Amino acid sequence: MRRLGITAVLVLAGILFFLTVAQHEEKGNEALAAGGAGHPADALMRADTDFDQATAEKGIDGWVSYFAEDGAMMPAGGNVVRGREAIRALMAPSFANPGFSLRWKPAGAEISSADDLGYTFGTYIATSTGPDGKLVTRYGKYLTVWKKQADGSWKVVNDIGNSSPAPDAEKK
């Protein structure tokens, strides 16, 4: 009787191990099928890089297209701005400035264990024409919170950035 109990426990442990490995393999295959390198955070790094590219190519339309309908921005020195149209209104003067450019590079990303919420962070470079007509370059860092949408895409639900000193290479 005792042998039967040990055997049953071993069989049950083997089944649980098999199911755990199969579930892990299935999630990895889904990430690979989605174009990722296998780590769930790769999808957010890709989304953030695509967000940068869309903004560079399409300006303000590219910028707002990555925000969730109820997404928010937390501008330095200002109040929280919520909703795509309010974000468009906030950013329109910047994008209308001759010489304006906003480019960024994500440095890292994390995704919740539920695979529905995550964040990216990195550095940005913003340029615009100053009042004297000369090009002004500003550097900064950012944190962007993303939420997975019903269609599986990732949209920005909150974005915040603030200024930083120029990188050492740029100071020379």
TIRO-2110 file (N, C-alpha, C; in Angstrom, 1 decimal):
// TIRO-2110
0.8, -1.2, 0.0, N, 1, A
0.0, 0.0, 0.0, CA, 1, A
0.9, 1.3, 0.0, C, 1, A
1.9, 1.2, 0.8, N, 2, A
2.8, 2.4, 0.9, CA, 2, A
3.5, 2.6, -0.5, C, 2, A
3.9, 1.5, -1.2, N, 3, A
4.5, 1.7, -2.5, CA, 3, A
3.6, 2.3, -3.5, C, 3, A
2.3, 2.0, -3.4, N, 4, A
1.3, 2.6, -4.3, CA, 4, A
1.2, 4.1, -4.1, C, 4, A
1.3, 4.5, -2.8, N, 5, A
1.2, 5.9, -2.5, CA, 5, A
2.4, 6.7, -3.0, C, 5, A
3.6, 6.1, -2.9, N, 6, A
4.8, 6.8, -3.4, CA, 6, A
4.8, 6.8, -4.9, C, 6, A
4.3, 5.7, -5.5, N, 7, A
4.2, 5.7, -7.0, CA, 7, A
3.2, 6.7, -7.5, C, 7, A
2.1, 6.8, -6.8, N, 8, A
1.1, 7.8, -7.3, CA, 8, A
1.7, 9.2, -7.2, C, 8, A
2.4, 9.5, -6.1, N, 9, A
3.0, 10.9, -5.9, CA, 9, A
4.0, 11.1, -7.0, C, 9, A
4.8, 10.2, -7.3, N, 10, A
5.8, 10.3, -8.4, CA, 10, A
5.2, 10.5, -9.8, C, 10, A
4.1, 9.8, -10.0, N, 11, A
3.4, 9.9, -11.3, CA, 11, A
2.7, 11.3, -11.4, C, 11, A
2.1, 11.7, -10.3, N, 12, A
1.5, 13.0, -10.3, CA, 12, A
2.5, 14.1, -10.4, C, 12, A
3.7, 14.0, -9.8, N, 13, A
4.8, 15.0, -9.9, CA, 13, A
5.2, 15.0, -11.4, C, 13, A
5.4, 13.9, -12.0, N, 14, A
5.8, 13.8, -13.4, CA, 14, A
4.8, 14.5, -14.3, C, 14, A
3.5, 14.3, -14.1, N, 15, A
2.5, 14.9, -14.9, CA, 15, A
2.5, 16.4, -14.7, C, 15, A
2.6, 16.9, -13.5, N, 16, A
2.7, 18.4, -13.2, CA, 16, A
3.9, 19.0, -13.9, C, 16, A
5.1, 18.3, -13.8, N, 17, A
6.3, 18.7, -14.5, CA, 17, A
6.1, 18.8, -16.0, C, 17, A
5.5, 17.8, -16.6, N, 18, A
5.2, 17.8, -18.0, CA, 18, A
4.3, 19.0, -18.4, C, 18, A
3.2, 19.2, -17.7, N, 19, A
2.3, 20.3, -18.0, CA, 19, A
3.0, 21.7, -17.8, C, 19, A
3.8, 21.8, -16.8, N, 20, A
4.5, 23.1, -16.6, CA, 20, A
5.5, 23.3, -17.8, C, 20, A
6.2, 22.3, -18.2, N, 21, A
7.1, 22.5, -19.4, CA, 21, A
6.4, 22.8, -20.6, C, 21, A
5.3, 22.1, -20.9, N, 22, A
4.5, 22.3, -22.1, CA, 22, A
3.9, 23.7, -22.1, C, 22, A
3.4, 24.2, -20.9, N, 23, A
2.8, 25.5, -20.9, CA, 23, A
3.9, 26.6, -21.2, C, 23, A
5.1, 26.4, -20.6, N, 24, A
6.2, 27.3, -20.8, CA, 24, A
6.6, 27.3, -22.3, C, 24, A
6.7, 26.1, -22.9, N, 25, A
7.1, 26.0, -24.3, CA, 25, A
6.1, 26.7, -25.2, C, 25, A
4.8, 26.5, -24.8, N, 26, A
3.7, 27.2, -25.6, CA, 26, A
3.8, 28.7, -25.6, C, 26, A
4.1, 29.3, -24.4, N, 27, A
4.2, 30.7, -24.3, CA, 27, A
5.4, 31.2, -25.0, C, 27, A
6.5, 30.4, -25.0, N, 28, A
7.7, 30.8, -25.8, CA, 28, A
7.4, 30.8, -27.3, C, 28, A
6.7, 29.8, -27.7, N, 29, A
6.4, 29.7, -29.1, CA, 29, A
5.5, 30.8, -29.6, C, 29, A
4.5, 31.2, -28.7, N, 30, A
3.7, 32.4, -29.0, CA, 30, A
4.5, 33.6, -29.2, C, 30, A
5.5, 33.8, -28.3, N, 31, A
6.3, 35.0, -28.3, CA, 31, A
7.1, 35.0, -29.6, C, 31, A
7.7, 33.8, -30.0, N, 32, A
8.4, 33.7, -31.2, CA, 32, A
7.6, 34.0, -32.4, C, 32, A
6.3, 33.5, -32.4, N, 33, A
5.4, 33.7, -33.5, CA, 33, A
5.1, 35.1, -33.7, C, 33, A
5.1, 35.9, -32.6, N, 34, A
4.8, 37.3, -32.6, CA, 34, A
6.0, 38.1, -33.1, C, 34, A
7.1, 37.4, -33.3, N, 35, A
8.3, 38.1, -33.8, CA, 35, A
9.3, 38.5, -32.7, C, 35, A
9.0, 38.0, -31.5, N, 36, A
10.0, 38.3, -30.4, CA, 36, A
11.1, 37.3, -30.4, C, 36, A
12.0, 37.6, -29.5, N, 37, A
13.2, 36.7, -29.4, CA, 37, A
12.9, 35.6, -28.3, C, 37, A
11.6, 35.6, -27.8, N, 38, A
11.3, 34.6, -26.8, CA, 38, A
11.0, 35.2, -25.5, C, 38, A
11.5, 36.4, -25.1, N, 39, A
11.2, 37.0, -23.9, CA, 39, A
10.0, 37.9, -24.0, C, 39, A
9.0, 37.9, -23.2, N, 40, A
7.8, 38.7, -23.3, CA, 40, A
8.1, 40.2, -23.4, C, 40, A
9.2, 40.7, -22.7, N, 41, A
9.5, 42.1, -22.7, CA, 41, A
10.0, 42.6, -24.1, C, 41, A
10.4, 41.6, -24.9, N, 42, A
10.9, 42.0, -26.3, CA, 42, A
9.8, 42.7, -27.1, C, 42, A
8.5, 42.2, -26.8, N, 43, A
7.4, 42.9, -27.6, CA, 43, A
7.3, 44.3, -27.2, C, 43, A
7.5, 44.7, -25.9, N, 44, A
7.5, 46.1, -25.5, CA, 44, A
8.7, 46.9, -26.1, C, 44, A
9.8, 46.3, -26.1, N, 45, A
11.0, 47.0, -26.7, CA, 45, A
10.7, 47.3, -28.2, C, 45, A
10.1, 46.3, -28.9, N, 46, A
9.8, 46.5, -30.3, CA, 46, A
8.7, 47.6, -30.4, C, 46, A
7.7, 47.6, -29.6, N, 47, A
6.6, 48.6, -29.6, CA, 47, A
7.2, 50.0, -29.4, C, 47, A
8.1, 50.1, -28.4, N, 48, A
8.7, 51.4, -28.1, CA, 48, A
9.5, 51.9, -29.3, C, 48, A
10.3, 51.0, -29.9, N, 49, A
11.1, 51.4, -31.1, CA, 49, A
10.2, 51.7, -32.3, C, 49, A
9.1, 51.0, -32.5, N, 50, A
8.1, 51.3, -33.5, CA, 50, A
7.5, 52.7, -33.3, C, 50, A
7.2, 53.0, -32.0, N, 51, A
6.6, 54.3, -31.6, CA, 51, A
7.5, 55.4, -32.0, C, 51, A
8.8, 55.2, -31.7, N, 52, A
9.8, 56.3, -32.1, CA, 52, A
9.8, 56.4, -33.6, C, 52, A
9.9, 55.3, -34.3, N, 53, A
9.9, 55.4, -35.8, CA, 53, A
8.7, 56.1, -36.4, C, 53, A
7.5, 55.7, -35.9, N, 54, A
6.2, 56.3, -36.3, CA, 54, A
6.2, 57.8, -36.1, C, 54, A
6.8, 58.2, -34.9, N, 55, A
6.8, 59.7, -34.6, CA, 55, A
7.8, 60.4, -35.5, C, 55, A
8.9, 59.8, -35.8, N, 56, A
9.9, 60.4, -36.7, CA, 56, A
9.3, 60.5, -38.1, C, 56, A
8.6, 59.5, -38.6, N, 57, A
8.0, 59.5, -39.9, CA, 57, A
6.7, 60.3, -40.1, C, 57, A
5.9, 60.3, -39.1, N, 58, A
4.5, 60.9, -39.2, CA, 58, A
4.3, 62.1, -38.3, C, 58, A
5.2, 62.5, -37.5, N, 59, A
5.1, 63.6, -36.6, CA, 59, A
4.0, 63.4, -35.6, C, 59, A
3.2, 64.4, -35.3, N, 60, A
2.2, 64.3, -34.3, CA, 60, A
1.2, 63.1, -34.5, C, 60, A
0.9, 62.8, -35.7, N, 61, A
0.0, 61.7, -36.0, CA, 61, A
0.6, 60.4, -35.5, C, 61, A
1.9, 60.2, -35.8, N, 62, A
2.5, 59.0, -35.3, CA, 62, A
2.6, 59.0, -33.8, C, 62, A
2.8, 60.2, -33.2, N, 63, A
2.9, 60.3, -31.7, CA, 63, A
1.6, 59.8, -31.1, C, 63, A
0.5, 60.4, -31.4, N, 64, A
-0.8, 60.1, -30.8, CA, 64, A
-1.3, 58.7, -31.1, C, 64, A
-0.9, 58.2, -32.2, N, 65, A
-1.4, 56.9, -32.6, CA, 65, A
-1.0, 55.8, -31.7, C, 65, A
0.1, 56.0, -30.9, N, 66, A
0.5, 54.9, -30.0, CA, 66, A
-0.1, 55.1, -28.6, C, 66, A
-0.9, 56.1, -28.3, N, 67, A
-1.5, 56.3, -27.0, CA, 67, A
-2.9, 55.6, -27.0, C, 67, A
-3.2, 55.0, -25.9, N, 68, A
-4.6, 54.4, -25.7, CA, 68, A
-5.5, 55.6, -25.7, C, 68, A
-6.8, 55.3, -26.1, N, 69, A
-7.8, 56.4, -26.1, CA, 69, A
-7.8, 57.3, -24.8, C, 69, A
-7.6, 56.6, -23.7, N, 70, A
-7.6, 57.3, -22.4, CA, 70, A
-6.2, 57.5, -21.9, C, 70, A
-5.2, 57.4, -22.7, N, 71, A
-3.8, 57.5, -22.3, CA, 71, A
-3.5, 58.8, -21.7, C, 71, A
-2.4, 58.9, -21.0, N, 72, A
-2.0, 60.2, -20.3, CA, 72, A
-0.6, 60.5, -20.5, C, 72, A
-0.3, 61.8, -20.4, N, 73, A
1.1, 62.3, -20.4, CA, 73, A
1.2, 63.2, -19.1, C, 73, A
2.4, 63.1, -18.6, N, 74, A
2.7, 63.9, -17.4, CA, 74, A
3.9, 64.9, -17.7, C, 74, A
3.5, 66.0, -18.3, N, 75, A
4.6, 66.9, -18.8, CA, 75, A
5.3, 67.6, -17.6, C, 75, A
6.6, 67.8, -17.7, N, 76, A
7.3, 68.5, -16.7, CA, 76, A
6.7, 69.8, -16.4, C, 76, A
6.5, 70.1, -15.1, N, 77, A
6.0, 71.4, -14.7, CA, 77, A
4.5, 71.7, -15.0, C, 77, A
3.8, 70.6, -15.5, N, 78, A
2.4, 70.8, -15.9, CA, 78, A
1.5, 69.7, -15.2, C, 78, A
0.3, 69.9, -15.5, N, 79, A
-0.7, 68.9, -15.0, CA, 79, A
-0.8, 67.7, -15.9, C, 79, A
-1.3, 66.6, -15.4, N, 80, A
-1.6, 65.4, -16.2, CA, 80, A
-2.5, 65.8, -17.3, C, 80, A
-2.2, 65.3, -18.5, N, 81, A
-3.1, 65.5, -19.7, CA, 81, A
-3.5, 64.1, -20.1, C, 81, A
-4.9, 64.0, -20.2, N, 82, A
-5.5, 62.6, -20.5, CA, 82, A
-6.3, 62.7, -21.7, C, 82, A
-6.1, 61.6, -22.6, N, 83, A
-6.9, 61.4, -23.8, CA, 83, A
-6.1, 61.9, -25.0, C, 83, A
-6.3, 61.1, -26.1, N, 84, A
-5.5, 61.4, -27.3, CA, 84, A
-5.6, 62.8, -27.8, C, 84, A
-6.8, 63.3, -27.9, N, 85, A
-7.0, 64.7, -28.4, CA, 85, A
-6.4, 65.7, -27.5, C, 85, A
-6.4, 65.6, -26.2, N, 86, A
-5.8, 66.5, -25.3, CA, 86, A
-4.3, 66.4, -25.4, C, 86, A
-3.8, 65.2, -25.6, N, 87, A
-2.3, 65.0, -25.9, CA, 87, A
-1.9, 65.6, -27.2, C, 87, A
-2.7, 65.5, -28.2, N, 88, A
-2.5, 66.2, -29.5, CA, 88, A
-2.4, 67.7, -29.3, C, 88, A
-3.3, 68.2, -28.6, N, 89, A
-3.3, 69.7, -28.3, CA, 89, A
-2.1, 70.1, -27.5, C, 89, A
-1.7, 69.3, -26.6, N, 90, A
-0.5, 69.7, -25.8, CA, 90, A
0.7, 69.7, -26.6, C, 90, A
0.9, 68.7, -27.5, N, 91, A
2.1, 68.5, -28.3, CA, 91, A
2.1, 69.2, -29.6, C, 91, A
1.0, 69.7, -30.1, N, 92, A
0.9, 70.4, -31.4, CA, 92, A
1.9, 71.5, -31.5, C, 92, A
2.0, 72.4, -30.6, N, 93, A
3.0, 73.5, -30.7, CA, 93, A
4.5, 73.0, -30.9, C, 93, A
4.8, 72.0, -30.2, N, 94, A
6.2, 71.4, -30.3, CA, 94, A
6.4, 70.9, -31.7, C, 94, A
5.4, 70.1, -32.2, N, 95, A
5.6, 69.4, -33.5, CA, 95, A
5.5, 70.5, -34.6, C, 95, A
4.9, 71.6, -34.4, N, 96, A
4.8, 72.7, -35.4, CA, 96, A
6.0, 73.5, -35.4, C, 96, A
6.9, 73.4, -34.4, N, 97, A
8.1, 74.2, -34.4, CA, 97, A
9.1, 73.8, -35.5, C, 97, A
9.6, 74.7, -36.3, N, 98, A
10.5, 74.4, -37.4, CA, 98, A
11.8, 73.7, -36.7, C, 98, A
12.2, 72.6, -37.3, N, 99, A
13.3, 71.9, -36.8, CA, 99, A
13.0, 71.0, -35.7, C, 99, A
11.8, 70.8, -35.3, N, 100, A
11.4, 69.9, -34.2, CA, 100, A
11.7, 68.5, -34.5, C, 100, A
12.3, 67.8, -33.6, N, 101, A
12.5, 66.4, -33.7, CA, 101, A
12.5, 65.8, -32.3, C, 101, A
11.9, 64.6, -32.2, N, 102, A
11.9, 63.9, -30.9, CA, 102, A
12.2, 62.5, -31.2, C, 102, A
13.4, 62.0, -30.8, N, 103, A
13.8, 60.7, -31.0, CA, 103, A
14.2, 60.1, -29.6, C, 103, A
13.9, 58.8, -29.5, N, 104, A
14.3, 58.1, -28.2, CA, 104, A
14.7, 56.7, -28.5, C, 104, A
15.4, 56.1, -27.5, N, 105, A
15.8, 54.8, -27.6, CA, 105, A
15.5, 54.1, -26.2, C, 105, A
14.7, 53.0, -26.3, N, 106, A
14.5, 52.3, -25.1, CA, 106, A
15.7, 51.6, -24.6, C, 106, A
15.9, 51.6, -23.3, N, 107, A
17.1, 50.9, -22.6, CA, 107, A
16.6, 49.6, -22.0, C, 107, A
15.3, 49.5, -21.6, N, 108, A
14.8, 48.3, -21.0, CA, 108, A
13.3, 48.3, -20.9, C, 108, A
12.8, 47.1, -20.6, N, 109, A
11.4, 46.9, -20.5, CA, 109, A
11.1, 45.8, -19.5, C, 109, A
9.9, 45.8, -18.9, N, 110, A
9.4, 44.8, -18.1, CA, 110, A
7.9, 44.6, -18.3, C, 110, A
7.4, 43.4, -18.2, N, 111, A
6.0, 43.0, -18.4, CA, 111, A
5.5, 42.3, -17.2, C, 111, A
4.3, 42.6, -16.8, N, 112, A
3.7, 41.9, -15.6, CA, 112, A
3.6, 40.4, -15.9, C, 112, A
3.4, 39.7, -14.8, N, 113, A
3.3, 38.2, -15.0, CA, 113, A
2.0, 37.9, -15.7, C, 113, A
1.0, 38.8, -15.7, N, 114, A
-0.3, 38.6, -16.4, CA, 114, A
-0.2, 38.9, -17.9, C, 114, A
1.0, 39.5, -18.3, N, 115, A
1.3, 39.8, -19.7, CA, 115, A
0.3, 40.8, -20.2, C, 115, A
-0.2, 41.8, -19.4, N, 116, A
-1.2, 42.7, -19.9, CA, 116, A
-0.7, 44.2, -19.6, C, 116, A
0.3, 44.4, -18.8, N, 117, A
0.8, 45.7, -18.4, CA, 117, A
2.3, 45.6, -18.4, C, 117, A
2.9, 46.7, -18.8, N, 118, A
4.4, 46.8, -18.7, CA, 118, A
4.9, 48.2, -18.8, C, 118, A
6.2, 48.3, -18.8, N, 119, A
6.8, 49.6, -19.0, CA, 119, A
8.1, 49.6, -19.8, C, 119, A
8.5, 50.7, -20.4, N, 120, A
9.8, 50.8, -21.0, CA, 120, A
10.4, 52.1, -20.5, C, 120, A
11.7, 52.1, -20.5, N, 121, A
12.4, 53.3, -20.1, CA, 121, A
13.6, 53.5, -21.0, C, 121, A
14.1, 54.8, -21.1, N, 122, A
15.2, 55.0, -21.9, CA, 122, A
15.6, 56.5, -21.9, C, 122, A
16.3, 56.9, -23.0, N, 123, A
16.7, 58.3, -23.1, CA, 123, A
16.1, 58.9, -24.4, C, 123, A
16.0, 60.2, -24.4, N, 124, A
15.5, 60.9, -25.6, CA, 124, A
16.4, 62.1, -26.0, C, 124, A
16.3, 62.5, -27.2, N, 125, A
16.9, 63.7, -27.7, CA, 125, A
15.8, 64.5, -28.4, C, 125, A
15.6, 65.8, -28.0, N, 126, A
14.6, 66.6, -28.6, CA, 126, A
15.3, 67.9, -29.2, C, 126, A
15.0, 68.2, -30.4, N, 127, A
15.6, 69.4, -31.0, CA, 127, A
14.4, 70.3, -31.5, C, 127, A
14.7, 71.6, -31.5, N, 128, A
13.7, 72.6, -32.0, CA, 128, A
14.5, 73.9, -32.3, C, 128, A
13.8, 74.7, -33.0, N, 129, A
14.4, 76.0, -33.3, CA, 129, A
14.1, 77.0, -32.1, C, 129, A
15.1, 77.6, -31.6, N, 130, A
14.9, 78.5, -30.5, CA, 130, A
14.4, 79.9, -31.0, C, 130, A
14.1, 80.8, -30.0, N, 131, A
13.6, 82.1, -30.4, CA, 131, A
14.6, 82.9, -31.2, C, 131, A
15.9, 82.6, -31.1, N, 132, A
17.0, 83.3, -31.9, CA, 132, A
17.2, 82.6, -33.3, C, 132, A
16.4, 81.6, -33.6, N, 133, A
16.5, 80.9, -34.9, CA, 133, A
17.6, 79.8, -34.9, C, 133, A
18.3, 79.6, -33.8, N, 134, A
19.3, 78.5, -33.7, CA, 134, A
18.7, 77.3, -33.2, C, 134, A
19.2, 76.2, -33.6, N, 135, A
18.7, 74.9, -33.2, CA, 135, A
19.1, 74.6, -31.7, C, 135, A
18.2, 74.2, -30.9, N, 136, A
18.4, 73.9, -29.5, CA, 136, A
18.2, 72.4, -29.4, C, 136, A
19.1, 71.7, -28.7, N, 137, A
19.0, 70.3, -28.4, CA, 137, A
18.9, 70.0, -26.9, C, 137, A
17.9, 69.2, -26.6, N, 138, A
17.7, 68.9, -25.2, CA, 138, A
17.7, 67.4, -25.0, C, 138, A
18.2, 66.9, -23.9, N, 139, A
18.4, 65.5, -23.6, CA, 139, A
17.5, 65.2, -22.4, C, 139, A
17.1, 63.9, -22.4, N, 140, A
16.3, 63.5, -21.2, CA, 140, A
16.1, 62.0, -21.1, C, 140, A
15.3, 61.6, -20.1, N, 141, A
15.0, 60.2, -19.9, CA, 141, A
13.5, 60.1, -19.7, C, 141, A
13.0, 58.9, -20.0, N, 142, A
11.6, 58.7, -19.9, CA, 142, A
11.2, 57.4, -19.3, C, 142, A
9.9, 57.3, -18.9, N, 143, A
9.3, 56.1, -18.5, CA, 143, A
7.9, 56.0, -19.2, C, 143, A
7.6, 55.0, -19.9, N, 144, A
6.4, 54.8, -20.6, CA, 144, A
5.7, 53.6, -20.1, C, 144, A
4.4, 53.7, -19.6, N, 145, A
3.6, 52.5, -19.2, CA, 145, A
2.7, 52.1, -20.3, C, 145, A
2.7, 50.8, -20.6, N, 146, A
2.0, 50.2, -21.7, CA, 146, A
0.9, 49.3, -21.2, C, 146, A
-0.2, 49.2, -21.9, N, 147, A
-1.2, 48.2, -21.6, CA, 147, A
-1.6, 47.5, -22.9, C, 147, A
-1.7, 46.1, -22.7, N, 148, A
-2.1, 45.3, -23.9, CA, 148, A
-3.6, 45.5, -24.2, C, 148, A
-3.9, 45.8, -25.4, N, 149, A
-5.3, 46.0, -25.9, CA, 149, A
-6.0, 44.7, -26.2, C, 149, A
-7.3, 44.8, -26.4, N, 150, A
-8.1, 43.6, -26.7, CA, 150, A
-7.5, 42.9, -28.0, C, 150, A
-7.0, 43.7, -29.0, N, 151, A
-6.5, 43.1, -30.2, CA, 151, A
-5.1, 42.6, -30.1, C, 151, A
-4.5, 42.6, -28.9, N, 152, A
-3.1, 42.1, -28.7, CA, 152, A
-2.0, 43.2, -28.8, C, 152, A
-2.4, 44.3, -29.3, N, 153, A
-1.4, 45.4, -29.5, CA, 153, A
-1.1, 46.1, -28.1, C, 153, A
0.0, 46.8, -28.1, N, 154, A
0.4, 47.5, -26.9, CA, 154, A
0.1, 49.0, -27.1, C, 154, A
-0.5, 49.7, -26.2, N, 155, A
-0.7, 51.1, -26.3, CA, 155, A
-0.2, 51.8, -25.0, C, 155, A
0.2, 53.1, -25.2, N, 156, A
0.7, 53.8, -24.1, CA, 156, A
-0.5, 54.3, -23.2, C, 156, A
-0.4, 54.0, -21.9, N, 157, A
-1.4, 54.5, -21.0, CA, 157, A
-0.8, 55.7, -20.1, C, 157, A
0.5, 55.8, -20.0, N, 158, A
1.1, 56.9, -19.3, CA, 158, A
2.5, 57.1, -19.8, C, 158, A
2.9, 58.4, -20.0, N, 159, A
4.2, 58.7, -20.4, CA, 159, A
4.7, 59.9, -19.6, C, 159, A
5.9, 59.8, -19.2, N, 160, A
6.6, 60.9, -18.4, CA, 160, A
8.0, 60.9, -18.8, C, 160, A
8.5, 62.1, -19.0, N, 161, A
9.9, 62.3, -19.3, CA, 161, A
10.4, 63.6, -18.6, C, 161, A
11.7, 63.6, -18.4, N, 162, A
12.3, 64.8, -17.8, CA, 162, A
13.7, 65.0, -18.3, C, 162, A
14.2, 66.2, -18.2, N, 163, A
15.5, 66.5, -18.8, CA, 163, A
16.7, 65.9, -18.1, C, 163, A
17.8, 65.8, -18.8, N, 164, A
19.0, 65.2, -18.3, CA, 164, A
20.2, 66.1, -18.9, C, 164, A
21.3, 66.0, -18.3, N, 165, A
22.5, 66.7, -19.0, CA, 165, A
22.8, 65.9, -20.3, C, 165, A
23.5, 66.6, -21.2, N, 166, A
24.0, 66.0, -22.4, CA, 166, A
24.9, 64.8, -22.1, C, 166, A
24.8, 63.8, -22.9, N, 167, A
25.8, 62.7, -22.7, CA, 167, A
27.2, 63.2, -22.8, C, 167, A
28.2, 62.6, -22.2, N, 168, A
29.6, 63.1, -22.2, CA, 168, A
30.1, 63.3, -23.6, C, 168, A
29.8, 62.4, -24.5, N, 169, A
30.2, 62.5, -25.9, CA, 169, A
29.8, 63.7, -26.6, C, 169, A
28.6, 64.2, -26.2, N, 170, A
28.0, 65.4, -26.8, CA, 170, A
28.5, 66.7, -26.2, C, 170, A
29.2, 66.6, -25.1, N, 171, A
29.6, 67.8, -24.4, CA, 171, A
30.9, 68.4, -25.0, C, 171, A
31.7, 67.5, -25.7, N, 172, A
33.0, 68.0, -26.3, CA, 172, A
32.8, 69.0, -27.4, C, 172, A
END
